């Protein structure tokens, strides 16, 4: 008994899809000079350039290109980004980094969505990761933040001052408090009765 018969594929056999890859792209391997090799080199260069531009040390990440063949989409590639150094910032900003990298890829290769099927991440930094075991199960539970009853004056003031300070950083102190807007403070005369 063969595997096709075991899964009932003999009665529903379809002809194998014809490759959608033009003949000039070469074989479905990453060989020197093939379209896949050029794509791999492009992505490697763009990954390193993006890391440099965002200040991520060059030895913290690497990448691999995985060749795949899909019935519906034909032949393509997956990009696997490998994190080689543990840093919480990499995890926190990984989605933003991925979006930035995809923008770079599509800027150089507008039709990347036809052959780049997706991006995956691999953690290969066990030596530098301080978290070697999972925490207690209660860590994953949602803890709702209690609503302030009647408002907290200190928190409200801190929030208002934070908004003002951020505005001053963006526009400068002169813009927040324009010169000549207010009169100088004058003492008020006391009235005697």
Protein Blocks (a to p, Z undefined) as FASTA:
>chain_A
ZZklmnopmmmcccddddfbdfklopabdcehiaklmmmmmmmmmmmmmmmmnopafklp
ccdddddddfklopadddddddfbdcfklmmmmmmmmmmmmmmmmmmmmmlmmmmnbdcd
dddfkkmpmblbdcdfklmpccdddddehiafklmmmmmmmmmmmmmmmnopklmmcghk
accddddddddZZ
